[in-house]
């Protein structure tokens, strides 16, 4: 039986959409990208022509009013995520929204008002990647022993004052842009949520954004996560999951090469210097394609939504607590009273 096609519309010509998400959607089974919008009609038309999208709009509201569009992909600036996700659901559309889903937990909580027959999912494409799924399978198998620590580093170097990641008012900074990924990683692999956090933050004196942020997350029961994210550093990323018997290392956990292999490394530590490493190669894939296919199946009623608004709100609550800790220089409790 042929798969029913789910029709998507893209809000804005943001680079992540043009370079990564839309190409992934164009390859996805059961997905048809039918429209793209920009506040500049010429820009939308140029993107539509280049990508092979049939309809271009010169405003976001025009796209939201298109009756053919069933799903909206929202890669707008962080301060526009909730307003336009709400507008999309008011127009009867499902929404895949880029991370972080809001500026803080309170704003994210507005999404609890979305009608129950419409789906909103935060676009953490990493959870669709087979290397993450295989890593969690290994963790849950007990091969690592008791899990003690999820350790992550995610860094890049961008000091352009015009770049939105360096603009405080619209939700820029290391924690909002990339710190959300190590938080999701820890929750994904430990399958629980932190109860308290403490942080150390360094801010750019001109931008006001955090450029180097470290956090320690207490998950209770002796389990913890620690991460550092940086926006003015040598580019680097890694996840290490330490157990009582083995550790598992993910070499490129966040920006996995599109269409390229990824590698998991297991080490029992019996010979120091990585000499006892065992590697497992994960076949090539496109995590953006897999994300689009997953959400389309959810919209068609073929699969349950794995991560809804409650999950996204809690991720923002953890970010809120990390920022509170910056101000108090103390442990801060994570407010977890949210529900889908």
N, C-alpha and C positions, 0 to 999 in steps of 0.2 A: 504494500500500500504506500502510495506517495505521501511524503511528509507535507502537511499543510504549511504554507509560507506565512511567517509573521512579518508584518511590514513596519519598518523602523524609520524614524525621522531624527536627524542630528541637529542639536541646538549649538550653533557656532562652528567656526572653522578653526577651533583651537588645535594646536600642533599635535597633542596626544591623539586627538580624533583623526586628523588627516594622515598622520604617519603610522599609527599603530592600530587604533580601535576600528576605524572604518575599513581598512584593508582586511582586518580579521573578520569583520562582519560580512564583507563581500564574498569571503570564502566559505562562510558558515552554512551548514545544512539547515534548511527551513527558515532562512533569514533573507529578507529582501530590503535593502536600503532604498527608500523611495523619495526621500526629500532631505534637504539640508538648508539651514537658515543662518543668516548673518545679519548684523545691523547694516552691513554694506552689501547691497544686492550684487554689485559687480564681483565682490569677493566670494559670495555664495555661488554665483554662476561659474566663476573660474574653478572653484573646488568641485562643483558638480560635474563640469566638463572633464576635468582631469581624472576624476574617480569613477565616472560613468553613472552618476546619480541623476535620475530623470527630472526632478523638480528642485528648483532653487527659490528661496524666499528672501526678501529684503528685511524681514523682521521676524523675531521669535514667535510673536503672537499669531502671525499668518500661518506658520508651520503648525502651531498647536491647534489651529482651527481646521486643519486639513482632515477630513473624515476618513481618508484612506490610511492615515498613520495610526498604528496601534501602540507602538512602543517609542518612547523618547529616550535618547541617550543625551545626558546632560553633562558636558565637560566645561561649563562656564566657570568663571572665577569663583573661589570658595564662598564669597559673600552672596553669590547669586544661586547657590545650589538649592537651598530650601525654598526661596521665593519661586523659582521657576519649576522646581519639582512639584510644589503645591499647585501652581498654575496648570501644569501638565495634567495632574490628577483631576483637577476641577474640569478639565476638558475631556476627561474620560480616558486618559492615556496611562499606561504602565510606564515606569521610569527606572532606567539604569543610570544612577548618578555617580559621578566621579567622587573620589575620596579627597579630603574628609567631607563627610556629608553636610557639615554645618560649621559655623564659627564656634559653637559651644554646645554643651548638652541641652541647655534650655531651648535654644533654637531648633536643635534636632528633634526635641520632643513635640514640636508642632506637627511632625509627620505622623504622630499617633492619630491625628484627625483624618488621615487618608481613608477613604471608603474601603471596607474589607474586601471588596471584589477587585481592587486594583493593587498591583504589586509594586513595591519600591525596594530596590536592592542597591547597596553601596558597591562600587565597581572595584573590589579587591580581586583583580584577575588572578592573583597568585594562588588563590584557593582553588582555582580550576586547573592549575598546572599539575601534570602527573608527578613531578618531582615532589611537590608538597604532599600530594595524596599518598605517594609511596613512603615518604618520610614519616607521615603520621601512622601509616600502617606498621612500620618498623617500631615506632615508639609504643604503640598500643599492643604489639606482640609480646612485649616484655624483654626483647633481645638486649635492650640497653640497660636492663635492670630498673631500679627505681629512679625516676627522673628527678634530678636535683635542680637543674639550671637550663634555661634557654637564653643564650647569649647572642646578641645581634649587633652588627655595625652596618651602617648605610651612610655613605658620604659621596658628595660631588662638589665641584668647585664652580660657583656662579656668583660673581660680584657685580653683575650688570644692574644698575639702579632702575632701569626700565623694565626689568623682568618681574613678572607678577609674583614670583616666589620671594622677592625681596621687598615687597610692599606690605607693610603691616596692616593697613586699613582694610585690605581685601583678604586677609587671612594668610599672609605669607609667613615664611620662617621654616626652620628645619623640622620642628615637631609636627606642625600641621601638614607639611608637604610630604615628608618621608618618615617621621617618627611614628605615624599611624601604622606603618607596615610592621615594625618589630612588635608593636602592641598586639596586632592581629596575629602575628606568628606565635607569640607566647600563648595567647588564648586558644589558638587552633591546635597546638601540639599538647598543651596541658589539659585542654578541654574543661577549663574552669576560668574564673575571673579573679583578678587581684583584689585584695581587701584594702591595701594601703600602698602608697608610693612615696618616694622621696627623689628629688632631682637636683641637678647642678646645671645652670644655664649661663651661657655667655652670649651677649647680644652685640650686634653690630652697632657701633656708636652713631652711624649715620642713618642706617635704615630703621633701627629699632627692633628688627626681627632677631629671633634667636638663631645664631649661626653655629653653635656647638652646644648640644643638649645631651645630657646623660641622665638616665633614670634607673632606679632600682624598684622593682615591683614585687611585693610580697603576696604570694598566692596561698599562703597558709600551708600547714603540714610539712614545713621545711622546704617547700618548692618556691623558686624565685625566678625572675627574669631580670636581665640587665641589658641595657642597650645604650649605644651612642650614635647620634646622627649629626651630620655636619654639612653645611652648604658652602664652606670656603676651605675645603680640604682636598687632598689627593683623592680621586675617586676610588671607592672601595666598598665592597659589600660581602657579608658572610653571615651565616647562622651556624652556631654550634649548640648541640643539645647534649648535655652531659648527664649520664646515668651512673649508677653504681658499678656497672659491668663494662659498658662501652660508651663511646661518644659518637654522635652522628654529625657530619659537617656538610652543609650545603654551600657550594662554591659561588654560584650566582643565583641567589634565592629570589631576588626582586625583579631585576631586569633580565630575565632569562632570554637568551638569544632566540629571536623569532625564527622558527624553522631549523633550529640547531639543537644538538644534544645537550643535556645537562648531566651533572655527575653528583652522586651522593658518595660520601666517604665514611666508612666505619672503621673505628680504631679501638682495640681493647687495651691499649696503653702498655702492653707487655714489653714493648721495645720503644723507647722514647725517640723523638725526632721523626715521627710519622712512619717509622720503618715497618710497622705492623698494619698499615692501612690496607683495607679492602675497598675496592671501588665498585659501584653499580652505575651503569650508564642508562639514562632515561632517553628513550627515542625522541627525535625531533617533533615539535608541535608548535602551535601558535596559541598562547594562553588567551589572547583576545578573541580568537575564533571560538575557543571552547567556552569562554564566558558568554558570548552571544548566543551560542547554541543552548547553553544551560538556561539562560533567562527566557529564551523563546519557548523552550519546552514548558517552563513554569507558566508562562502566559497562556499557552495552549491547553493547560490543565493536564499535561502528561507527567508532571513531576512536582513535588512539594518545593516551596521556596525554602532554600537552606538557611539563608541569612536575611532576615527582614529588618524592619525599622528598629525593633528592640535591640538587635545586635549593633546597629549603627549608632544608636543613642548611647549605649553603654561604652562603645569605643570613644565617643566624645567625652563621656563622663570621666574616663581614665585620663584623657588629655587635659581636661579641666583640673583634675587633681594634681597632675604634674606641674601645671602652671601655678596653682596655688602654692605648691611646695617651693617653687622658685621664690615666691614672695615671703613665705613664712620661714624658709630654711629649716623645715621640719617635715616629719611624716604627715601625710594627708590621707584621710579616709576616702575611698572610692564610693560614690553614691550610686548604688545599683538598683534603686527602686524604679525600674522601667519595665514595660511589658509590651509585646507585640499587639 
